[in-house]
Amino acid sequence: MKSLLSAFPTKLSIVLLLAGTLSACGFHFRGSYQLPEEISDISMTSYDQYSSLTRAVKNQLRLNGITTVTPAENVSNIHLMSGSLGERTISLYQNGQAAEKELTYSASYRVTIPEIGTKTFTTTAYRTYLTNPQTALAKSVEEEMLEQEMVEQSAIQIIRQMARLKYQLEHNELTAEEFDELSESKTSEQETLN
């Protein structure tokens, strides 16, 4: 019993040392992005306040500890401009029916940072899947799930773009002129599903 109690402080010390080391080196869990003070309180507007993209971005902001406030001239703003789903056939069965399809979800948004400027960004997510005419109902459910997954991925990509802006602001790599000169940024992610 005595040896067990004497090992406890040693183990506790090791755990505390590791936790301190990880937090000191800037370690963050994947998907956790810290935004700069200029955009840590942010207002959000949208083309559709009830769209799945709006809900997904609000959820990502909340998960990353970002407070959404009422729009004002001195507050940074994310304005969701559009979100659209496209579909195309990639391959066909011998009978001419679609064998493989590609879904594309594109979202456009505008970021406004006071005294820096406004810039428009686009993010795109791709998913491909195999179709089976005999399981049409199951495939329609799968399509809905894939669409929701792509919307959530687009919301994550929007937060990643904000994190890139954070880095540039913190390292004085982003001035009003440089912000205006940024080419329209496009991010994308592709995944194939069976």
ROLO-860480 format. One line per field, with one value per residue (C-alpha): z, x, y; chain. Coordinates in nm, 2 decimals. Layout:
BEGIN
Z (Z, ...)
X (X, ...)
Y (Y, ...)
chaine (A, ...)
//
This chain:
BEGIN
Z (0.00, 0.09, -0.24, -0.43, -0.26, -0.32, -0.69, -0.71, -0.67, -0.93, -1.19, -1.11, -1.16, -1.50, -1.62, -1.51, -1.68, -2.00, -1.99, -1.93, -2.21, -2.46, -2.37, -2.37, -2.73, -2.86, -2.90, -2.99, -3.07, -3.44, -3.56, -3.29, -3.43, -3.23, -3.40, -3.35, -3.13, -3.45, -3.54, -3.21, -3.17, -3.50, -3.66, -3.91, -4.18, -4.44, -4.76, -4.57, -4.19, -4.18, -4.43, -4.33, -4.41, -4.18, -3.90, -3.96, -3.96, -3.64, -3.48, -3.58, -3.44, -3.12, -3.10, -3.15, -2.87, -3.11, -2.99, -3.25, -3.20, -3.36, -3.69, -3.64, -3.83, -3.58, -3.57, -3.82, -4.02, -4.21, -4.47, -4.63, -4.99, -5.13, -5.09, -5.37, -5.45, -5.80, -5.94, -6.24, -6.37, -6.39, -6.54, -6.68, -6.67, -7.00, -7.00, -6.99, -6.63, -6.40, -6.22, -6.04, -5.95, -5.82, -5.58, -5.55, -5.27, -5.32, -5.07, -5.12, -4.83, -4.76, -4.47, -4.36, -4.11, -3.99, -4.10, -4.31, -4.58, -4.74, -4.93, -5.09, -5.06, -5.21, -5.07, -5.25, -5.12, -5.35, -5.29, -5.54, -5.49, -5.67, -5.76, -5.78, -5.95, -5.74, -5.41, -5.52, -5.18, -4.99, -5.24, -5.19, -4.81, -4.87, -5.09, -4.82, -4.57, -4.81, -4.87, -4.49, -4.46, -4.74, -4.57, -4.24, -4.43, -4.59, -4.25, -4.12, -4.42, -4.35, -4.00, -4.14, -4.37, -4.06, -3.89, -4.18, -4.16, -3.79, -3.86, -4.12, -3.88, -3.59, -3.79, -3.95, -4.29, -4.37, -4.43, -4.59, -4.92, -4.90, -4.80, -5.11, -5.33, -5.21, -5.50, -5.45, -5.23, -5.31, -5.09, -5.17, -5.04, -5.23, -5.11, -5.29, -5.12, -5.22)
X (0.00, 0.28, 0.46, 0.14, 0.09, 0.45, 0.41, 0.10, 0.29, 0.54, 0.28, 0.09, 0.41, 0.47, 0.11, 0.13, 0.47, 0.34, 0.02, 0.23, 0.47, 0.19, 0.01, 0.34, 0.43, 0.09, -0.06, -0.43, -0.67, -0.73, -1.02, -0.96, -0.86, -0.79, -0.87, -0.70, -0.85, -0.96, -1.19, -1.25, -1.58, -1.75, -2.08, -2.23, -2.48, -2.61, -2.81, -3.04, -3.05, -3.20, -2.98, -2.77, -2.45, -2.55, -2.62, -2.29, -2.08, -2.25, -2.18, -1.81, -1.78, -1.94, -1.71, -1.40, -1.50, -1.59, -1.86, -2.11, -2.23, -2.47, -2.32, -2.16, -1.90, -1.62, -1.69, -1.55, -1.81, -1.85, -2.12, -2.23, -2.31, -2.42, -2.42, -2.50, -2.50, -2.41, -2.41, -2.26, -2.24, -1.88, -1.94, -2.23, -2.34, -2.37, -2.75, -2.68, -2.78, -2.54, -2.29, -2.08, -2.18, -1.99, -2.15, -2.00, -2.09, -1.96, -1.99, -1.90, -1.84, -1.71, -1.49, -1.48, -1.22, -1.25, -0.96, -0.82, -1.08, -1.32, -1.24, -1.45, -1.35, -1.49, -1.47, -1.57, -1.61, -1.64, -1.77, -1.81, -2.02, -2.14, -2.51, -2.72, -3.06, -3.20, -3.14, -3.27, -3.42, -3.10, -2.90, -3.12, -3.07, -2.69, -2.70, -2.86, -2.60, -2.32, -2.46, -2.47, -2.12, -2.00, -2.18, -2.00, -1.67, -1.73, -1.79, -1.47, -1.28, -1.43, -1.29, -0.95, -0.94, -1.01, -0.72, -0.49, -0.60, -0.51, -0.16, -0.11, -0.25, -0.04, 0.28, 0.21, 0.19, -0.15, -0.20, -0.51, -0.32, -0.21, -0.57, -0.71, -0.44, -0.53, -0.66, -0.99, -0.90, -1.04, -1.02, -1.14, -1.16, -1.24, -1.34, -1.46, -1.72, -1.85)
Y (0.00, 0.24, 0.18, 0.25, 0.58, 0.68, 0.61, 0.83, 1.17, 1.06, 0.97, 1.29, 1.49, 1.32, 1.39, 1.75, 1.79, 1.65, 1.86, 2.17, 2.09, 2.03, 2.36, 2.56, 2.44, 2.57, 2.22, 2.23, 1.95, 1.90, 2.12, 2.37, 2.71, 3.02, 3.35, 3.68, 3.95, 4.14, 3.86, 3.67, 3.86, 3.83, 3.91, 3.67, 3.73, 3.50, 3.47, 3.24, 3.24, 2.89, 2.71, 2.41, 2.60, 2.89, 2.64, 2.45, 2.77, 2.90, 2.56, 2.57, 2.92, 2.81, 2.50, 2.72, 2.96, 3.25, 3.48, 3.60, 3.96, 4.20, 4.34, 4.68, 4.90, 4.81, 4.44, 4.18, 4.00, 3.68, 3.70, 3.37, 3.46, 3.13, 2.75, 2.52, 2.15, 2.02, 1.67, 1.51, 1.15, 1.02, 0.67, 0.46, 0.10, -0.08, -0.01, 0.37, 0.42, 0.62, 0.40, 0.66, 1.02, 1.31, 1.56, 1.91, 2.16, 2.51, 2.79, 3.16, 3.39, 3.74, 3.83, 4.20, 4.31, 4.67, 4.90, 4.60, 4.54, 4.29, 3.98, 3.71, 3.34, 3.02, 2.67, 2.35, 1.99, 1.69, 1.34, 1.06, 0.75, 0.44, 0.41, 0.11, 0.14, -0.14, 0.06, 0.40, 0.48, 0.40, 0.60, 0.91, 0.88, 0.84, 1.16, 1.36, 1.24, 1.32, 1.67, 1.73, 1.61, 1.84, 2.14, 2.06, 2.03, 2.37, 2.52, 2.37, 2.51, 2.86, 2.84, 2.72, 3.03, 3.25, 3.08, 3.16, 3.52, 3.50, 3.39, 3.66, 3.93, 3.81, 3.81, 4.15, 3.98, 4.12, 4.49, 4.65, 4.66, 4.30, 4.20, 4.37, 4.20, 3.85, 3.65, 3.49, 3.20, 2.86, 2.55, 2.21, 1.86, 1.54, 1.20, 0.89, 0.67, 0.32)
chaine (A, A, A, A, A, A, A, A, A, A, A, A, A, A, A, A, A, A, A, A, A, A, A, A, A, A, A, A, A, A, A, A, A, A, A, A, A, A, A, A, A, A, A, A, A, A, A, A, A, A, A, A, A, A, A, A, A, A, A, A, A, A, A, A, A, A, A, A, A, A, A, A, A, A, A, A, A, A, A, A, A, A, A, A, A, A, A, A, A, A, A, A, A, A, A, A, A, A, A, A, A, A, A, A, A, A, A, A, A, A, A, A, A, A, A, A, A, A, A, A, A, A, A, A, A, A, A, A, A, A, A, A, A, A, A, A, A, A, A, A, A, A, A, A, A, A, A, A, A, A, A, A, A, A, A, A, A, A, A, A, A, A, A, A, A, A, A, A, A, A, A, A, A, A, A, A, A, A, A, A, A, A, A, A, A, A, A, A, A, A, A, A, A, A)
//
